[in-house]
Amino acid sequence: MAMKIGTQMPQLDGATEWFGATQASAEAEAVGRPTLVHFWSASCSICKDNLPRIAQWRDEKKDQGLRVIGIHMPRYESDTDVEQVRDLIGKYNVTEPVAVDNEHKLKDAFHNHQGFVPAYYLFDREGKLRSFAAGERGLDMLKSALERVLAAEVTASTT
């Protein structure tokens, strides 16, 4: 069963490796802030096509409170090559924390049972799921929810 809207963001337990942060620092950075968690895979061309847009959102919306966490989830045995993941992180300017989910523990924690990549989970400042989207048009479908969550963030920070 898919993760339901309003579900609390799961702990990031079970990653086989982290790039750009530790689990503890990635989780701490997300506390009290809107957070976009994106699943991607080295073998997914749509994922790689969307990484620049995620980077743009990450950089442009950071001052509005947005935090981004990437989860590299292998689809094939070849995707478990950590050096390949490291190379792609550099190539696509992925500066957000990235968990490597070679054992699919995060996939299970996020109820991504179909193994969707790309997959996007948007959590509000309270850590509750506000939107989920997957596939080629996933970011387009998420955009209005992201704007609503960030608008709520601005309202909450001014009261």
Secondary structure as the mmCIF struct_conf table of DSSP 4:
data_model
#
loop_
_struct_conf.conf_type_id
_struct_conf.id
_struct_conf.beg_label_comp_id
_struct_conf.beg_label_asym_id
_struct_conf.beg_label_seq_id
_struct_conf.end_label_comp_id
_struct_conf.end_label_asym_id
_struct_conf.end_label_seq_id
HELX_LH_PP_P HELX_LH_PP_P1 ALA A 2 LYS A 4
TURN_TY1_P TURN_TY1_P1 ILE A 5 GLY A 6
HELX_LH_PP_P HELX_LH_PP_P2 THR A 7 THR A 7
STRN STRN1 GLN A 8 GLN A 8
HELX_LH_PP_P HELX_LH_PP_P3 MET A 9 GLN A 11
TURN_TY1_P TURN_TY1_P2 ASP A 13 GLY A 14
BEND BEND1 THR A 16 THR A 16
STRN STRN2 GLU A 17 PHE A 19
BEND BEND2 GLY A 20 ALA A 21
HELX_RH_AL_P HELX_RH_AL_P1 GLN A 23 ALA A 30
TURN_TY1_P TURN_TY1_P3 VAL A 31 GLY A 32
BEND BEND3 ARG A 33 ARG A 33
STRN STRN3 THR A 35 TRP A 40
TURN_TY1_P TURN_TY1_P4 ALA A 42 SER A 43
HELX_RH_AL_P HELX_RH_AL_P2 SER A 45 GLU A 60
BEND BEND4 LYS A 61 LYS A 61
HELX_RH_3T_P HELX_RH_3T_P1 LYS A 62 GLN A 64
TURN_TY1_P TURN_TY1_P5 GLY A 65 GLY A 65
STRN STRN4 ARG A 67 HIS A 72
BEND BEND5 ARG A 75 TYR A 76
HELX_RH_3T_P HELX_RH_3T_P2 GLU A 77 THR A 80
HELX_RH_AL_P HELX_RH_AL_P3 VAL A 82 LYS A 91
TURN_TY1_P TURN_TY1_P6 TYR A 92 ASN A 93
BEND BEND6 GLU A 96 GLU A 96
STRN STRN5 VAL A 98 VAL A 100
TURN_TY1_P TURN_TY1_P7 ASN A 102 GLU A 103
HELX_RH_AL_P HELX_RH_AL_P4 LYS A 105 ALA A 109
TURN_TY1_P TURN_TY1_P8 PHE A 110 HIS A 111
TURN_TY1_P TURN_TY1_P9 HIS A 113 GLN A 114
BEND BEND7 VAL A 117 PRO A 118
STRN STRN6 ALA A 119 PHE A 123
TURN_TY1_P TURN_TY1_P10 ARG A 125 GLU A 126
BEND BEND8 GLY A 127 GLY A 127
STRN STRN7 LYS A 128 LYS A 128
STRN STRN8 LEU A 129 ALA A 134
BEND BEND9 GLY A 135 GLY A 135
TURN_TY1_P TURN_TY1_P11 GLU A 136 ARG A 137
HELX_RH_AL_P HELX_RH_AL_P5 GLY A 138 THR A 158
#
